[in-house]
């Protein structure tokens, strides 16, 4: 038996949390692009809580590429399981997904759903690369999918293209605009998405762009919950707990946070009732999370991989590495952060480190290492730039960058697939490396889509990066990593 509406009644006898609302009464008020694991443990979970008191907030999921989520969830009536892994683990079935569409197969159906007057929110978790931005933060008009969308606006391929077309249609029909909520780990995500959409629309329709600029809200957000990828072990664990098979369960830690900028218009869920923070200072929460949690995550991913660790908790069991990361957070990242009201940064750092040590979460370093060219410019480089300007040390902050360089070199050497939108370019750069720190660092710093020219030419930065690169060159074991990090900390 597989998970479905028919089997939910059986699940209730197992003391599992299941939807306690009339799912037939739920209407779709949210269109979400990117129905990956994070969205399904996060936004969809919050909206599942909302549906117990307000049935307007069911979700239409839209995949821009893959059919996998659709193929798994449609036979299950949109239901799936979240395994919440902590000292005491629990399971709950989520019922907020009412529809799953694959955009390339049915762009008109996606647009119809976006244009429906009952759609109040269009949201996204499409990762940094899904926004098609250039290194200056604007829309990358050279991106082939953006070029296609400009020529074929009725059948868009990108999230930006879908937003532009849907807003055009809503405007023409006299419908109120929806709120556009980016939920990706992208600094100033709402502002960046708004800029991209406006640049796209202005290139062909300045009048519509003026309406969007005046009427459409793009709130910034901050989201957080560690979400390991689904694997066969999770599927087996969920099947054992439920007594039925779930084709695509997801898992996360107990901690979950969603912060939304206070600028939404029109109908919206009762956010406070389900634990969402609505604030005028999303940026403060966002910077703390991106630089402290995500920056530390990337550091663990690349340095830990060099030493042979597979998971975050395993890497945190290395005293030398855990101590290094903690010191980097406290002494090199925290110094440039202003705490938003309600957030104690020292307590936040210790809480992050406790979460990293959670042994029930098998969060693969390889997963965190994906898309380094898209993540590091937001997680590490702004802190380096600010510390350079303030005359503070950047020695530790260069370690994740140097470790990333070595990670790319080793993946290329071993002919393993690099999961990154710049994979081909990164591989070519790695093939030019010789092992000489100064020469290799110069090769990687030529990657203009990651490193701006001012930073790449900065002598202090180059020297610190070359030192970290040289010390990490021979690391292939925990002992060697500890020795390398102690030399940098000295």
Legacy VTK file of the C-alpha trace (Angstrom):
# vtk DataFile Version 3.0
C-alpha trace
ASCII
DATASET POLYDATA
POINTS 490 float
0.000 0.000 0.000
1.246 3.481 -0.852
0.513 6.775 0.861
-2.748 8.294 -0.383
-6.007 9.797 0.808
-7.364 6.275 1.107
-4.585 5.178 3.445
-4.557 8.270 5.681
-7.238 6.805 7.933
-4.976 3.847 8.605
-2.107 6.145 9.522
-4.187 7.850 12.187
-4.030 4.737 14.309
-0.225 4.969 14.504
-0.143 8.235 16.490
1.243 10.115 13.496
0.397 13.740 12.765
-1.863 13.768 9.706
-3.989 16.492 8.063
-6.961 17.102 10.356
-8.791 19.398 7.924
-11.163 18.633 5.047
-8.759 18.428 2.150
-11.588 18.585 -0.374
-12.435 22.063 0.909
-8.901 23.352 0.302
-8.493 25.768 -2.611
-5.240 26.841 -4.252
-3.976 30.241 -3.165
-0.232 29.688 -3.648
1.699 28.813 -6.809
5.186 27.642 -5.891
8.095 27.120 -8.286
10.646 24.518 -7.215
8.959 21.698 -5.263
12.224 20.309 -3.948
12.947 18.867 -0.541
13.513 22.180 1.227
10.238 23.690 0.120
8.338 20.578 1.147
9.824 20.505 4.660
9.502 24.264 5.062
6.928 26.497 3.319
4.563 23.602 2.539
4.734 22.534 6.181
3.865 26.017 7.457
0.955 26.224 4.994
-0.225 22.787 6.089
-0.542 24.270 9.588
-2.449 27.257 8.172
-4.967 24.982 6.429
-6.301 23.768 9.752
-7.994 27.158 10.163
-8.028 28.715 6.666
-8.627 26.548 3.558
-7.539 29.165 0.995
-3.847 28.318 1.039
-3.394 25.069 -0.826
-0.374 24.899 -3.124
0.069 24.341 -6.829
3.634 23.089 -7.242
5.471 23.955 -10.460
8.630 22.207 -11.592
10.646 24.118 -14.178
12.517 21.016 -15.317
12.108 17.623 -13.657
9.039 15.400 -13.610
10.219 13.515 -10.513
8.124 15.228 -7.844
5.014 15.133 -10.033
5.484 11.442 -10.778
5.928 10.652 -7.084
3.233 12.838 -5.529
0.330 12.695 -7.962
-0.265 8.950 -7.329
-0.208 9.807 -3.615
-2.869 12.534 -3.981
-0.168 15.100 -3.252
0.543 13.652 0.195
4.044 13.021 1.504
5.828 12.480 4.806
8.267 14.647 6.725
10.628 12.856 9.073
11.686 15.322 11.789
14.988 14.033 13.095
16.240 15.098 16.501
16.835 13.557 19.920
13.261 12.304 19.596
12.246 11.845 15.971
8.691 12.147 14.685
6.756 11.875 11.431
3.952 13.916 9.922
1.991 13.724 6.692
1.617 16.979 4.740
-1.547 17.708 2.764
-0.997 21.260 1.483
0.030 20.203 -2.046
-3.119 20.158 -4.184
-1.600 20.147 -7.670
1.769 19.488 -9.320
2.576 20.850 -12.795
5.669 20.446 -14.966
6.200 23.759 -16.743
7.764 22.508 -20.006
4.841 20.113 -20.493
2.045 22.599 -19.795
3.162 26.262 -19.616
-0.398 27.417 -20.338
-1.738 25.503 -17.324
0.939 27.102 -15.127
0.020 30.562 -16.402
-3.707 29.888 -15.905
-3.042 28.989 -12.291
-0.890 32.093 -11.763
-3.503 34.350 -13.343
-6.430 32.918 -11.357
-7.889 35.664 -9.121
-7.708 33.310 -6.119
-3.925 33.077 -6.416
-2.492 35.537 -3.903
1.092 34.317 -3.592
3.681 33.112 -6.116
6.768 31.801 -4.359
9.997 30.068 -5.309
12.820 27.859 -4.117
14.755 27.496 -7.365
18.296 27.954 -5.941
20.551 30.868 -6.766
21.094 29.812 -10.375
17.362 29.833 -11.128
17.245 33.636 -11.047
19.544 33.970 -14.087
21.516 36.858 -12.585
24.823 38.295 -13.739
27.738 39.049 -11.436
26.459 42.604 -10.854
23.175 41.226 -9.531
21.060 42.196 -12.526
19.371 39.969 -15.082
21.751 38.013 -17.300
20.393 38.815 -20.763
22.987 36.495 -22.280
21.411 33.494 -20.536
19.888 31.345 -23.305
16.637 30.766 -21.424
16.175 34.493 -20.790
16.831 35.156 -24.485
14.216 32.535 -25.341
11.635 34.024 -22.965
12.053 37.478 -24.472
11.340 36.065 -27.935
8.594 33.663 -26.814
6.796 35.322 -23.863
3.711 33.081 -24.189
5.706 29.901 -23.421
8.371 30.932 -20.901
11.104 28.689 -19.543
12.332 30.705 -16.547
10.718 31.833 -13.318
11.323 35.446 -14.340
9.638 34.799 -17.681
6.616 33.178 -16.025
6.271 36.091 -13.608
6.448 38.635 -16.413
3.840 36.857 -18.522
1.466 36.158 -15.617
1.614 39.751 -14.427
0.958 40.926 -17.985
-2.171 38.772 -18.132
-3.367 39.784 -14.652
-2.908 43.442 -15.572
-4.893 43.018 -18.785
-7.705 41.189 -16.964
-7.878 43.823 -14.237
-6.872 41.374 -11.499
-4.977 42.505 -8.447
-1.311 41.410 -8.567
-0.089 38.537 -6.444
2.711 38.799 -3.882
6.017 37.367 -5.142
7.956 35.610 -2.366
11.473 34.341 -2.995
12.489 31.732 -0.403
16.013 31.009 -1.633
19.283 31.517 0.234
20.108 34.600 -1.778
21.096 37.878 -0.153
18.309 40.458 -0.578
16.352 37.810 -2.453
13.213 39.903 -2.877
15.118 42.946 -4.107
17.152 40.868 -6.545
14.103 39.128 -7.954
12.248 42.436 -8.296
15.194 43.936 -10.177
15.410 40.947 -12.512
11.694 41.036 -13.329
11.699 44.793 -13.906
14.768 44.613 -16.157
13.141 41.801 -18.139
9.838 43.648 -18.572
11.359 47.081 -19.262
13.218 45.656 -22.242
9.913 45.145 -24.072
7.078 46.809 -22.134
7.935 49.932 -20.083
4.253 50.551 -19.278
3.844 47.143 -17.645
7.146 47.642 -15.833
5.817 50.864 -14.305
2.702 49.008 -13.057
4.817 46.214 -11.561
7.133 48.724 -9.903
4.170 50.457 -8.270
1.812 47.578 -7.482
3.697 44.282 -7.056
5.403 43.365 -3.790
8.612 41.337 -3.649
9.301 40.888 0.087
12.697 39.682 1.195
12.742 36.519 3.269
15.041 34.372 5.355
14.479 30.622 5.589
16.283 28.022 7.642
16.069 24.316 8.370
18.768 21.744 7.663
17.357 19.384 5.047
19.382 16.345 3.992
18.574 14.763 0.652
16.104 11.886 0.524
17.738 8.472 0.262
16.699 4.824 0.424
17.424 4.700 4.147
14.860 7.439 4.733
12.302 5.711 2.525
12.738 2.500 4.513
12.486 4.339 7.838
9.298 6.117 6.772
7.754 2.898 5.472
8.476 1.227 8.794
6.925 4.121 10.730
3.834 4.535 8.540
3.181 0.991 7.447
2.745 2.237 3.869
5.212 3.271 1.190
5.954 6.927 0.476
7.616 7.398 -2.920
9.278 10.678 -1.949
9.432 11.467 1.773
11.615 14.299 3.017
13.527 14.938 6.231
14.710 17.858 8.314
15.868 18.800 11.753
13.355 19.989 14.346
14.484 23.635 14.022
12.623 25.580 11.343
12.526 29.346 10.717
10.801 31.617 8.216
11.192 35.407 8.299
9.199 37.568 5.836
9.509 41.285 5.182
6.450 43.218 6.327
5.203 44.444 2.940
2.667 41.859 1.684
-0.597 43.174 0.256
-4.069 41.702 0.021
-5.192 38.412 1.565
-2.485 36.408 3.270
-2.229 33.609 5.817
-2.194 34.326 9.533
1.578 33.996 9.625
2.053 34.632 13.324
-0.300 31.793 14.246
2.045 29.240 12.655
5.334 30.722 13.847
6.394 32.834 10.856
8.196 36.072 11.775
7.013 39.167 9.884
9.480 42.008 10.378
10.895 45.204 8.897
14.465 43.897 9.376
14.754 40.716 7.338
18.226 41.784 6.260
19.608 41.389 9.770
18.283 37.830 10.102
19.370 37.054 6.545
22.957 38.217 6.960
23.330 36.268 10.194
22.047 33.105 8.579
23.893 33.408 5.254
27.239 34.287 6.790
27.187 32.308 10.022
25.205 29.172 9.241
25.647 28.930 5.470
29.217 30.224 5.538
30.131 27.654 8.177
28.302 24.957 6.206
30.365 25.656 3.089
33.546 25.693 5.154
32.723 22.289 6.609
31.730 20.950 3.196
34.974 21.720 1.400
37.495 21.257 4.211
35.722 18.184 5.556
35.620 16.590 2.111
39.377 17.021 1.732
39.872 15.075 4.978
37.540 12.276 3.916
34.438 13.055 5.977
31.014 12.391 4.461
28.559 14.231 6.719
28.302 17.454 8.696
28.020 15.657 12.033
31.114 13.559 11.230
33.088 16.676 10.314
31.945 18.343 13.542
33.329 15.361 15.429
36.789 16.483 14.332
37.873 18.689 17.235
40.366 20.688 15.185
37.859 21.432 12.418
34.975 22.192 14.803
37.199 24.540 16.824
38.389 26.285 13.662
34.836 26.833 12.408
33.649 28.118 15.778
36.525 30.592 15.985
35.877 31.755 12.426
32.225 32.397 13.272
32.932 34.194 16.546
36.047 36.154 15.620
35.857 36.737 11.863
32.196 36.705 10.830
30.339 37.981 13.896
32.489 41.120 14.076
30.872 42.535 10.942
27.265 41.727 11.844
24.691 43.923 13.551
22.137 41.777 15.386
18.481 42.406 14.494
16.079 42.897 17.371
15.351 39.582 19.027
18.515 37.777 17.890
21.506 37.219 20.188
24.398 36.427 17.841
26.528 34.560 20.384
23.603 32.318 21.315
22.769 31.915 17.628
26.314 30.710 16.867
26.247 28.115 19.619
22.791 26.964 18.501
24.057 26.553 14.925
26.995 24.464 16.120
24.649 22.254 18.162
22.495 21.732 15.093
25.569 20.757 13.067
26.395 18.085 15.654
22.936 16.463 15.452
23.819 12.785 14.761
20.325 11.934 13.521
20.733 14.250 10.533
22.825 12.641 7.805
23.569 15.841 5.906
26.074 14.987 3.196
28.972 17.369 2.689
28.788 16.540 -1.017
25.261 17.970 -1.144
26.317 21.215 0.546
29.286 21.446 -1.851
27.010 21.663 -4.888
26.841 24.999 -6.724
29.823 26.559 -4.995
30.151 29.214 -7.690
26.636 30.393 -6.828
26.847 30.095 -3.033
30.290 31.381 -2.052
29.777 34.899 -3.478
26.984 35.344 -0.922
28.190 33.198 1.972
31.885 34.137 2.194
32.977 36.942 -0.143
30.975 39.819 1.448
32.543 39.044 4.850
36.017 39.009 3.303
35.374 42.329 1.559
34.123 43.972 4.765
37.001 42.610 6.865
39.526 43.875 4.322
37.955 47.337 4.432
38.040 47.308 8.241
41.605 46.023 8.434
40.548 42.764 10.109
42.104 39.362 9.471
40.813 37.270 6.573
43.143 34.276 7.067
40.418 31.881 8.247
37.866 33.238 5.785
40.097 32.258 2.871
40.087 28.610 3.953
36.675 27.702 2.453
37.689 29.328 -0.850
41.025 27.524 -0.972
39.341 24.256 -0.016
36.797 24.796 -2.809
39.642 25.219 -5.301
41.163 21.925 -4.155
37.738 20.270 -4.185
37.281 21.282 -7.836
40.792 20.125 -8.712
40.249 16.708 -7.163
36.828 16.225 -8.714
38.338 17.042 -12.113
41.379 14.832 -11.529
39.203 11.885 -10.542
36.791 12.523 -13.438
33.834 12.919 -11.077
30.866 15.082 -11.947
30.971 18.643 -10.617
27.486 19.776 -9.607
27.646 23.453 -10.536
26.188 25.619 -13.329
29.783 26.609 -14.154
30.988 22.994 -14.073
32.576 23.018 -17.535
34.431 26.267 -16.895
35.570 25.151 -13.446
36.889 21.892 -14.843
38.871 23.734 -17.504
40.390 25.998 -14.863
41.309 22.990 -12.725
43.116 21.382 -15.654
45.343 24.468 -15.911
46.483 24.160 -12.292
49.996 22.891 -11.569
50.103 22.778 -7.779
51.911 26.096 -7.437
49.812 28.137 -5.009
50.308 31.565 -6.606
49.696 30.287 -10.121
46.676 28.151 -9.200
45.042 30.920 -7.195
45.461 33.270 -10.157
43.765 30.733 -12.381
40.704 30.479 -10.143
40.536 34.226 -9.476
40.143 34.745 -13.226
36.601 33.395 -12.804
34.841 36.734 -13.174
31.389 35.318 -12.474
32.571 34.638 -8.916
35.347 37.131 -8.125
35.064 40.801 -9.005
38.207 42.438 -10.351
38.838 44.663 -7.310
38.881 41.723 -4.937
40.868 39.530 -7.318
43.601 42.190 -7.536
43.763 42.862 -3.796
47.244 41.903 -2.574
46.196 41.091 0.995
43.437 38.813 -0.250
45.667 37.024 -2.734
48.380 36.447 -0.136
45.953 35.014 2.429
44.305 32.835 -0.209
47.645 31.538 -1.493
48.710 30.692 2.066
45.485 28.757 2.745
45.725 27.006 -0.617
49.323 25.904 0.010
48.565 24.604 3.502
45.538 22.591 2.318
47.257 21.131 -0.751
48.356 17.867 0.863
45.299 17.305 3.071
43.805 13.828 2.637
43.197 12.819 6.258
41.889 14.312 9.518
45.397 14.562 10.964
46.675 16.469 7.942
43.644 18.790 8.063
44.267 19.542 11.746
47.889 20.383 11.030
46.934 22.662 8.112
44.286 24.526 10.117
46.613 24.985 13.103
49.134 26.618 10.764
46.495 29.067 9.546
45.309 29.777 13.101
48.874 30.326 14.358
LINES 1 491
490 0 1 2 3 4 5 6 7 8 9 10 11 12 13 14 15 16 17 18 19 20 21 22 23 24 25 26 27 28 29 30 31 32 33 34 35 36 37 38 39 40 41 42 43 44 45 46 47 48 49 50 51 52 53 54 55 56 57 58 59 60 61 62 63 64 65 66 67 68 69 70 71 72 73 74 75 76 77 78 79 80 81 82 83 84 85 86 87 88 89 90 91 92 93 94 95 96 97 98 99 100 101 102 103 104 105 106 107 108 109 110 111 112 113 114 115 116 117 118 119 120 121 122 123 124 125 126 127 128 129 130 131 132 133 134 135 136 137 138 139 140 141 142 143 144 145 146 147 148 149 150 151 152 153 154 155 156 157 158 159 160 161 162 163 164 165 166 167 168 169 170 171 172 173 174 175 176 177 178 179 180 181 182 183 184 185 186 187 188 189 190 191 192 193 194 195 196 197 198 199 200 201 202 203 204 205 206 207 208 209 210 211 212 213 214 215 216 217 218 219 220 221 222 223 224 225 226 227 228 229 230 231 232 233 234 235 236 237 238 239 240 241 242 243 244 245 246 247 248 249 250 251 252 253 254 255 256 257 258 259 260 261 262 263 264 265 266 267 268 269 270 271 272 273 274 275 276 277 278 279 280 281 282 283 284 285 286 287 288 289 290 291 292 293 294 295 296 297 298 299 300 301 302 303 304 305 306 307 308 309 310 311 312 313 314 315 316 317 318 319 320 321 322 323 324 325 326 327 328 329 330 331 332 333 334 335 336 337 338 339 340 341 342 343 344 345 346 347 348 349 350 351 352 353 354 355 356 357 358 359 360 361 362 363 364 365 366 367 368 369 370 371 372 373 374 375 376 377 378 379 380 381 382 383 384 385 386 387 388 389 390 391 392 393 394 395 396 397 398 399 400 401 402 403 404 405 406 407 408 409 410 411 412 413 414 415 416 417 418 419 420 421 422 423 424 425 426 427 428 429 430 431 432 433 434 435 436 437 438 439 440 441 442 443 444 445 446 447 448 449 450 451 452 453 454 455 456 457 458 459 460 461 462 463 464 465 466 467 468 469 470 471 472 473 474 475 476 477 478 479 480 481 482 483 484 485 486 487 488 489
